[in-house]
Amino acid sequence: MRKQKKLLSYQISLIPEKSGGYTVLVATLPGCVSYGSTLEEATQNAREAIELHLGNLAAHKEAIPEDNETVPVFTTLVQVTPTYA
């Protein structure tokens, strides 16, 4: 009997860039960043980046973070006045 591969889900943030396209961040996987010209391309590139990131963690015998499919994500804008200006 073949062992079925585990399916993991990771929440991604798609951030529109002023110059076009989308930067993709994966909060559960620090350092896992990608980009795509369209939402579809950004999402596909995120899948590839996540797979490569998980492979790198496994190769270095580091823990694989659990998926976070059910974790709510909240975003908001925070305005600040820079003190250096």
Secondary structure per residue as TSV (DSSP state, phi and psi in degrees):
chain	resnum	aa	ss	phi	psi
A	1	M	-	360.0	133.9
A	2	R	-	-79.8	140.2
A	3	K	-	-81.8	127.9
A	4	Q	-	-78.9	135.9
A	5	K	-	-70.9	142.5
A	6	K	-	-75.1	138.5
A	7	L	-	-101.9	121.5
A	8	L	-	-106.9	149.6
A	9	S	-	-123.5	134.3
A	10	Y	-	-128.7	133.7
A	11	Q	-	-78.8	134.6
A	12	I	-	-117.7	153.3
A	13	S	E	-109.4	125.8
A	14	L	E	-104.6	112.8
A	15	I	E	-108.6	114.7
A	16	P	E	-64.3	136.6
A	17	E	-	-99.4	143.6
A	18	K	T	-59.1	-34.2
A	19	S	T	-83.7	-0.5
A	20	G	S	108.2	156.2
A	21	G	S	82.5	-173.6
A	22	Y	E	-138.6	131.3
A	23	T	E	-88.1	139.6
A	24	V	E	-115.9	129.3
A	25	L	E	-118.9	144.1
A	26	V	-	-119.8	99.9
A	27	A	T	-59.1	-36.2
A	28	T	T	-72.0	-17.9
A	29	L	S	-122.6	79.9
A	30	P	T	-52.4	133.0
A	31	G	T	92.2	-7.7
A	32	C	-	-90.2	101.8
A	33	V	E	-130.7	144.3
A	34	S	E	-145.5	-177.9
A	35	Y	E	-153.0	152.7
A	36	G	E	-155.3	149.5
A	37	S	S	-71.6	-29.8
A	38	T	S	-126.0	167.6
A	39	L	H	-59.8	-41.5
A	40	E	H	-63.6	-46.6
A	41	E	H	-65.3	-41.1
A	42	A	H	-62.0	-41.5
A	43	T	H	-66.4	-44.1
A	44	Q	H	-64.3	-42.7
A	45	N	H	-64.7	-32.4
A	46	A	H	-64.8	-42.7
A	47	R	H	-56.9	-47.3
A	48	E	H	-63.6	-43.9
A	49	A	H	-62.7	-40.5
A	50	I	H	-65.1	-45.5
A	51	E	H	-59.2	-44.4
A	52	L	H	-65.7	-40.7
A	53	H	H	-63.1	-45.4
A	54	L	H	-64.5	-38.6
A	55	G	H	-62.5	-39.4
A	56	N	H	-66.5	-42.1
A	57	L	H	-60.3	-45.5
A	58	A	H	-62.9	-41.1
A	59	A	H	-62.9	-30.5
A	60	H	T	-96.4	11.7
A	61	K	T	54.5	38.3
A	62	E	-	-98.3	156.2
A	63	A	-	-64.9	140.6
A	64	I	-	-90.7	116.6
A	65	P	-	-60.1	140.2
A	66	E	-	-65.3	153.2
A	67	D	-	-66.2	161.9
A	68	N	-	-132.1	43.4
A	69	E	T	-59.4	-32.6
A	70	T	T	-101.5	6.3
A	71	V	-	-83.1	123.5
A	72	P	-	-71.6	145.5
A	73	V	-	-120.1	130.7
A	74	F	-	-116.4	134.3
A	75	T	-	-129.0	150.3
A	76	T	-	-157.2	164.5
A	77	L	-	-93.1	140.9
A	78	V	-	-123.9	124.1
A	79	Q	-	-96.7	137.0
A	80	V	-	-133.7	153.5
A	81	T	-	-106.6	112.4
A	82	P	-	-61.8	135.9
A	83	T	S	-85.6	-13.6
A	84	Y	-	-83.9	-12.4
A	85	A	-	-81.7	360.0
